[in-house]
Amino acid sequence: LNENHFLSCLVEFSKTSPAAVQVNVRDALNQAMDEELERDEKVFLLGEEVAQYDGAYKVSRGLWKKYGDKRIIDTPITEMGFAGIAVGAAFAGLRPICEFMTWNFSMQAIDQVINSAAKTYYMSAGAQPVPIVFRGPNGSSAGVAAQHSQCFAAWYGHCPGLKVVSPWNSEDARGLLKAAIRDNNPVVFLENELMYGVPFDLSEEVMHKDFVLPIGKAKVERQGTHITLVSHSRCVGFCLDAAAVLAKEGVECEVVNLRTIRPLDVETIEASVMKTGHLVTVEGGWPQYGVGAEICARIMEGPAFNYLDAPAVRVTGVDIPMPYAKILEDHSVPQIKDIIFTVKKVLNM
Amino acid sequence: MSLVVASRSYADFTPEATFDIKKVDLHRLEEGPPLTATLTREEGLKYYRTMQTIRRMELKADQLYKQKIIRGFCHLYDGQEACAVGIEGGITLSDHLITAYRAHGYTLTRGGTVREIMAELTGRRGGIAKGKGGSMHMYTKNFYGGNGIVGAQVPLGAGVALACKYLGNDQLCVSLYGDGAANQGQIFETYNMSSLWKLPIIFICENNQYAMGTSVERSAASTEYYKRGDYIPGIRVDGMDVLCVREATKFAAAHCRSGKGPILMELQTYRYHGHSMSDPGVSYRTREEIQEVRSKSDPISMLKDRMLSNNMASIEELKEIDIAVRKEIEDAAQFATTDPEPPLDDLCSHIFANDQPFEVRGATPWTKLTSTS
């Protein structure tokens, strides 16, 4: 089902005002998986604690009770092995969802994600597709320290053959996960643990069982005229909060939610920059060779450069391993005040 | 061309004979494969031809590599033919198989043609992977390569086996690795999950005594690879005897299909070439050792002697097969050296399956290329 078909089916829905229901990100992911498991028998979920524990972060709650051992599989703590098994199952025609308890643990299995999943369709000249989703929480959490807090958007976003998706809210989570599961290619799905419990209103159209969002398309969450803020995942919320504060001072920020890291929707960013003349990227990951660096490089190389009235700059996580003490941790990630400060700098206020 | 009319008609040949084969070593098994193997004339000729085809194809690849027509990595299989051919004799093409990078022989036994294998080695558009993959990345139906990262293919094979069990199709997956890979942690992770979940997988360790230049004694605390699966039953088999390999594979396949879960086969085999074309293969082993294996244990000679001494074929008939094989290889090499390289339009294709065409950044910001599925 592509997006155009879906949207044309929805003409009827838009005639009545959509009933909103509150769904948090965790439940959005849960419902998306439930519906896709029901829709296609070849879809199955494997990972640590996904079955009888209901998921380390409860994202797969209830699924094992409903679908049983065959389709919801608890694995031993052996990432390289079970990621390889998941990819092999995809080779042979199943549609696995492989959960990493956090994306930090994917480093143990990264060879299977890159060399076995991402590159195989190309190496086989189209003979062997790999319809797999790797998902789990990415980036910083709260108090989990250095080994459990890394953002992998830049690492996976670097690699051709992968689609890399980073939802912010419940609509993103739902629509992008359904799209990822239906995609015949390897998708790296970067969730955020601190967003799991956050509720959002979802319209009837979003709650439809065939609602999907297109992978590779960013969304303008807030229209603005003075400056473009581009972000992904949890930082989108911070950008909107910063925009609300700045609006009181007469600065109207346009906030772009990337939704997808790869392929990057550079057209939406360019259109926005050509309108506002100013660009700030905001991400939780480290600055060096990161998502923001890529966006700035692309803007330099493309038509939007001529519209910039100031250099494009990045707001990022601090270039250190994540510390534990709360005061240190708070100062390791971009805060709303950092975004406001940067906007004012760029606008020469 | 000989005009000698065969002095015997085919009706004079023995249609079938039974041979004693070496007993296998057993691990956690009460019984192993049978001690005899029955070979029909038809099977014998087929195995002979296939092994000879692999042999000559690999020797031709050696030649083309030295002429710099094949480049990069090229890991040759000559000496190990009985493994690929014997394994295929014990399963069917609806079963699945995955191996590492010494894969040309398996690409053939799994349904590839010499033409498309050689053209892949020379990087031409007629190659089995259209020139995109090369020596280590060839695929056919139910054959998942050709894998370059040592050991990674083993969990992949277990995933294929999981799919077989999930879909309930009574198929199994043969997952091959070498003595060098046998120490990889992910293989032990795979032993664990395959056993826990009773996956229909046959683990096969092709022990050719050397991982690049490191002999088994120098890399493994235990060189009894058939026991390394611990709780997984194992057998150690003479990998130079195509009948041993076939019977062992049949035995292993029956074990899997009965729902008992995984089984491990160690095939004791030998490669005549070095690890790859950049390895002369004599700094870590002696020429005498190589020569001894060639003269005493060559898989093709072994089969040939058996067939001749049991009147299952004539020398002339086998010579005719040799000539036919040589011709097939020559034709394939001719194709592989004259077929054009892939078109530049193909550079960015096959990134994603079932997708609309999209733009790919070239080497400069102004180079906009297109990727199609």
Chai-1 contact restraints between the chains, C-beta under 6 A:
chainA,res_idxA,chainB,res_idxB,connection_type,confidence,min_distance_angstrom,max_distance_angstrom,comment,restraint_id
A,T78,B,E189,contact,1.0,0.0,6.0,A-B,restraint_1
A,M80,B,Q186,contact,1.0,0.0,6.0,A-B,restraint_2
A,G81,B,P155,contact,1.0,0.0,6.0,A-B,restraint_3
A,G81,B,Q186,contact,1.0,0.0,6.0,A-B,restraint_4
A,G81,B,E189,contact,1.0,0.0,6.0,A-B,restraint_5
A,G81,B,T190,contact,1.0,0.0,6.0,A-B,restraint_6
A,G81,B,M193,contact,1.0,0.0,6.0,A-B,restraint_7
A,G84,B,P155,contact,1.0,0.0,6.0,A-B,restraint_8
A,G84,B,L156,contact,1.0,0.0,6.0,A-B,restraint_9
A,I85,B,P155,contact,1.0,0.0,6.0,A-B,restraint_10
A,I85,B,A158,contact,1.0,0.0,6.0,A-B,restraint_11
A,I85,B,G159,contact,1.0,0.0,6.0,A-B,restraint_12
A,V87,B,L156,contact,1.0,0.0,6.0,A-B,restraint_13
A,G88,B,L156,contact,1.0,0.0,6.0,A-B,restraint_14
A,G88,B,G159,contact,1.0,0.0,6.0,A-B,restraint_15
A,G88,B,V160,contact,1.0,0.0,6.0,A-B,restraint_16
A,A89,B,G159,contact,1.0,0.0,6.0,A-B,restraint_17
A,A89,B,L162,contact,1.0,0.0,6.0,A-B,restraint_18
A,A89,B,A163,contact,1.0,0.0,6.0,A-B,restraint_19
A,F91,B,Y144,contact,1.0,0.0,6.0,A-B,restraint_20
A,A92,B,V160,contact,1.0,0.0,6.0,A-B,restraint_21
A,A92,B,A163,contact,1.0,0.0,6.0,A-B,restraint_22
A,L94,B,A163,contact,1.0,0.0,6.0,A-B,restraint_23
A,D111,B,I149,contact,1.0,0.0,6.0,A-B,restraint_24
A,D111,B,A152,contact,1.0,0.0,6.0,A-B,restraint_25
A,N115,B,I149,contact,1.0,0.0,6.0,A-B,restraint_26
A,S116,B,A152,contact,1.0,0.0,6.0,A-B,restraint_27
A,S116,B,L156,contact,1.0,0.0,6.0,A-B,restraint_28
A,Y121,B,H350,contact,1.0,0.0,6.0,A-B,restraint_29
A,Y121,B,A353,contact,1.0,0.0,6.0,A-B,restraint_30
A,Y122,B,H350,contact,1.0,0.0,6.0,A-B,restraint_31
A,Y122,B,I351,contact,1.0,0.0,6.0,A-B,restraint_32
A,M123,B,G133,contact,1.0,0.0,6.0,A-B,restraint_33
A,M123,B,H137,contact,1.0,0.0,6.0,A-B,restraint_34
A,S124,B,A129,contact,1.0,0.0,6.0,A-B,restraint_35
A,S124,B,Y139,contact,1.0,0.0,6.0,A-B,restraint_36
A,A125,B,A129,contact,1.0,0.0,6.0,A-B,restraint_37
A,A125,B,K130,contact,1.0,0.0,6.0,A-B,restraint_38
A,A125,B,K132,contact,1.0,0.0,6.0,A-B,restraint_39
A,A125,B,H350,contact,1.0,0.0,6.0,A-B,restraint_40
A,G126,B,H350,contact,1.0,0.0,6.0,A-B,restraint_41
A,A127,B,Y139,contact,1.0,0.0,6.0,A-B,restraint_42
A,Q128,B,Y139,contact,1.0,0.0,6.0,A-B,restraint_43
A,P129,B,A353,contact,1.0,0.0,6.0,A-B,restraint_44
A,P160,B,I351,contact,1.0,0.0,6.0,A-B,restraint_45
A,G161,B,I351,contact,1.0,0.0,6.0,A-B,restraint_46
A,N184,B,A353,contact,1.0,0.0,6.0,A-B,restraint_47
A,N184,B,N354,contact,1.0,0.0,6.0,A-B,restraint_48
A,N185,B,F352,contact,1.0,0.0,6.0,A-B,restraint_49
A,N185,B,A353,contact,1.0,0.0,6.0,A-B,restraint_50
A,E301,B,P365,contact,1.0,0.0,6.0,A-B,restraint_51
